[in-house]
Amino acid sequence: MRRKQSVDRIFLSIAVLLLVGGYFIFTSASFGLLLKEGGLFASRALTQLASIALGLVLCFAATRIPLSLVKKYAWVIGIAATIPMILLLVPGIGVAHGGAQRWFSIFGVSIQPGEIFKLAFVIALAAWLAQGNASREIHHRKTFLVFSLFLTVAGALFLSQPDTDSFAIVIAAGAALYSVGGYPIKHLVTLGVVGLIGATVLFSVRPYLLERLTVFINPDRDPLGSGYQLQQSLIAIGSGSITGKGFGRSVQKFDRLPEPTSDSIFAVFGEEFGLVGTLALVLLFTGLALRGLRIASRSDDAFERLLALGCIALITGTAFLNFASMLGLFPLSGLTLPFISHGGTAMIATLIEVGLILNVSRRSMVK
């Protein structure tokens, strides 16, 4: 057996294609800003480029950093990422937008700590589960209690912002790591029951979540109010037909579709590139997911295997949840589309995750 000296080229190629193509999609979706304020368009385009540039530097660093070092300092990474999340709760520190307080503003640049926290959560959880899997002295029940504590802390931080969608992604990634880590599935079933009870309580105290669910069940409900974004998204995607209207020719992005450069960007893409384009984009993310899973499965190190799995779950889980919500297959979410949507912190976190997956692939054993 010998070790690979280079990273997985197929995974890298798909990621590069998504990144380059994503910037062109983002540019087209941003054309609507020209009618409102030309300077805003230029500023947002440059900000996106700067985020990509910084993300690529950190991506390269992530491919080279010793993963043993990442595992050793996993707890430090987790605590360091938790502190900004706590500071968001302090009045006057965080920046509020759309009823949520999820950002810091530093010298005019918005930073979303939750995106980094999700990655830190995966790193810390992977390190803990790998340790528990390697040591027979650590009982499964103790591991489950610590796993539950991880989710409780993440839930308290995200729901206080509030950011229910990010918490859902964290739960999905955590469940994937726990099940692949070799721990009893009955624990996840127990957690699922508790989660359903918690979700029921959450829906009862946060009416906007119940309204989202109601619109999901009945998309025609309140088309000018709570159902407006879904209605406009479906109109955009439907009007794209088979081949789309062409690059830059979306109509819905001009004052009709909310957040056309962030969580609604898939609808803009669907209008311009039609069914053919949307299927191609879904297939690219599917290929990224399958290749990421293969990289994880081929690793002979428990931590590296779980780390790759967690990172690919964060990237593709977010993407498919965005697709589903824009198509009315899942209640509307505020999650952006990885590699494509506007969002500097999200872009940087995604590229770091890509770098870590490539790092695992570089260290994988070839049979």
N, C-alpha and C positions, 0 to 999 in steps of 0.2 A: 504494500500500500504506500502511496505517496501523497504529499500534500499539494493542493493547488497553489500556485504562486500568484495567480491573477483572480480578479473577482468574476462573478457569474456574468458573462457578457449578454446573455439573453435578458436577464432581469435589468441590467444596466441600460440596454437598448430600449426596452419598453419605458423605463423611467425617463430617459432622455426624450423620447418621442412625446410622452405626455407633457413634459415640461416645456419643450419648444412649441409644440402644437397648442398647449394651454395658454401660452403668452399671446399667441395670435388670436385665440378665442377671446381672451380677456380684453385685448385691444379692440376687437370688434364690439364687444359688449359695452365698452367705455365710450363709444362714439356718441351715445345719448348725452354724455356730459358736455359735449361741445356746444349743444344748443342752450345749455343752462349757464355754463361758465367754462370758456376755453382753457383758462389757467388750471381749473380743477382737473381737466382731462390730462394735461401735461404732467401735473403734479402726481396724479395717481399712477400714470404710466411709468414715471421715473421711480416712484416709490416701489412699485412692483419689481422693476428691474434691480433696484438696490437690494430688495429682499431676496431675490433669486441669487444675486452675486454673493451676498453674505451666506446664504444657505448653501451654495455650492462649496464655499471655502470650508464651512463647518461639516459638510457632507464628506469632503475629502479627508478632513481630520478624523471623522468618525470611522472611515474605512481603515485608518492606520493606527488608531489608539489600541493598545493592548486590552482585550476584553476582560482579561483577568483583573486589570486595574479598575474597569467599570464595575465589575462584580464586587471587588474589595470595597469600593467607596459608594456602593449602591445606596446605603442608608444616608450617607452625607448628601448624595444627589437628591434623594427623596425629601429630606428635611429642607434643603436649600430651595426646592421648588414649592414646598408648602408655605414657607414664610410669606412670599408675595401674595399667595392666595388668602392668607389671613389678613394681610394689610389691606386688601380690597374691602374688607368688612369695616375698616375704620372710616368714619364719616370724614369727608373732605379729601381723602387720598385717591380713591378710585374715581374713574370717569363713567358716568351713566349714559346709556344710549338705548332707546327703545324700551325703557322700563327695566333694563338690566345693568348691573354694575360689574363689568368684567375686564375693564381696561385701566391701564395707567397711561398718563400722557407725560412723556419726558422730552423736553425741548421740542414740543409739537409733534412728536412721534408716538403713535399709539402702540402699546404693548399689551398683549393678552396672555397673562400668566397661565391661564387654564390649558393652553396648548402645550406648554412646556411641562406642566404638571402631569398631563396624561402620559407623556413619554417617561417622566421620572417614576410615575406609578408602575408602569410596565417593567422598568429596570429594577426597582426595589422588589416588586412582587416576584419577578423571575429569579432574583438572587435568593429570596427566602424559600421559594418552592424548590429550587435546585438543591439548597442546603438540606431541606426536609426530606427530599427524595434520596439524597446520598447518605443520610444518617438514619440508621434504624432506631436510634435512641429517641428521635423526635416522633411522638405519636401522631397519628393522622388527625385525632381530635384537636390536639393543640395547634396543628397546622391550619385546620379549618377555622379555629377561633381567631387566629392571627389574620387569616385571609378575610374573615368577616370584618375584622377591625380595619383592614385596608379599605374595604368598600364603604364602611361607615364613615371613616374620615373623608374619603373622596366625596361621598354623598353629602355630608354636612357642608363641605366647601363649595361644591357645585350648586347645590340647591339653594344656598344662601344668596347666590348672585342675582337671579337664578339662572341656571344653565342645565336644564333637564336633559337636553339632547347629548351634551358631552358626557354627562353621568351615564347615560344609556350606553354610549360607546365604551366607557371604562368598564361597565358591568360585563359587556360582551367580551372585551379583551381579557378581563380577569377570569371569566368563566372558561374561556378557551385555554388559558394557561393552566388553570386548576385541573381541568379534565385531561389535558395532554400530559400533565405532570405525574399522572398515575395515581391520583387520589380518588376515593370513592365517589361515584356519581350521585349516590344518595345524599351526599352533602349539598350538591348543587340543587337537587330537588327540594331539599329543606329550605335552602336559600331562596329558591324560586317561589315557594309558598309564602315565605316572609315578605318577599318582594311584591307579590300580588296584594298582600294586605297593606303594605306601605304605599303602593301605587293608588289603591282605593282611597286611602286617607289623603294622599297628595292631591288627587283629583277633586276631592271634596273641599279642600282649603285653597286651591288655586283654580278659580273658574276658567282662566284662559286655557288651561290644559283640557278641561272638559269641553270647551268650545272647539278646540282643535279636533278632538275625537268626534264630536258631533258633525263637524264639517267633513271629516274623513268618511263617516258613515253616509252622510248626505251632502255630496259636493255642491248641490244646487242651493243649499241653505245660505241665506244672506250674501248674495253675490257681490254686493257693494260694500260689505262690511268684513266680517271674519272670514268669509269664503272668497274674498276678492283675489288674494294672491294665487290660490289654487286655480280659480277660474281663468285668470290671465295666463297662468303657466300652461294650462291645458289648451287654451286658444293658440298660444305661441307654438307649442309643439305640434298641435294638429294642423296649423296653417303651413307648417314646413313640408307636409305631405311626404313623398318618397325621397326626393333628392334635395329639398330645401329651396329657399329663395336666393341663396348665394351669400358669400362672405360680405358682412357689413350691411346686409339688406333687411335685417330684422326691424319690424315695425313696433313690436310690443315693448322693446327696450326704451322707446321714447315716451316717458311719462306714464306708461301703462303698467309695466311689470315692476313691482317693488324689488329693490336690491338687485338690479340686473347684473352687477359686476361681482356679486358675492353668492348668496345662497340660491338665487334664481338664474344663475348663469347657464345652467344646463338647459333651461327653457329657451334662452336666447340661441344657444347652440342648436337645439332641435329645430327652431324656426329657420335658421340659416342653412343647415345641412341635412335636414329631414331625417327620415327613418334610416337611411343608409349611414349617415354620419353618427347618429345616436347609437346604432348597433355597433359601429366600429369603435366608438368610445367605450361602450360597455365591455366589448370584447378585450380591449386593451387593459382595462382594469381587472377583468377576469384573468387574463394572461399574467398580469402582475401578481395577482393573488396566488394562482397555481404555482408560479415559479418561486414565489416567496415561501410557500408551504413546502415545496421540494427542497429548498435550501435549508429550511428548518429541520426537515426530516432526515437529511443527510449528515447533520452535525452529530458528532459523538460526545459532545459536552452538553450536559443538562441545561446549564445556564444559557449557553449560546443558542441552543435549540428553542428554549422558551423566549429568549429575547427576540429572536427573528420572528417567531410566531406572534408575539405581542405587537411588534412594530407593524407587521403586515396586516394584523387585525385592525389596528388604529387607522391605517391608510385606507384600506379597501372597505372596511366597515363604514367609515365616514362617507366614502364615495357612493356606495350602494344605498345607504340611507338617504343621501341627497337625491339620487336618481328616483328612489321609490316615493319620496315626499313630493317631488315635482310632477310625478305621474299620477298622483292620487292613490298610490298603492300603500301608503303609510301616512300617518298624520304629519302635517307640515312641521319641519324642523328648521332651526336656524343654523344648521351646519353648512359650512362652505364645502366646495368641491376641491379636493387635493390637487395640487399642481396647476390649477386653473383659476380659482376664485381669488378676488382681492383679499388680502389679509397677510401682512408681513410676518407676524409671529407664527401663524399656521403654516405658511410656506417654509419658513426656516425649520420648524419642527418636523415637517414632512421630509425635508431633504436630509436632516440628521438621521431620521428613521431609515431612510434609504441607505445612507452611509453605513449604519450599523448592520443592516441586513447584508450588504455587500461585504462587510468585514467578516461576518459569519461565513459567507460563501467562500471567501478567500482562505479560510482556515478549515474548510470542510475536507473530509477524507474522500479520496477517489478510489473506488474499488477496482 
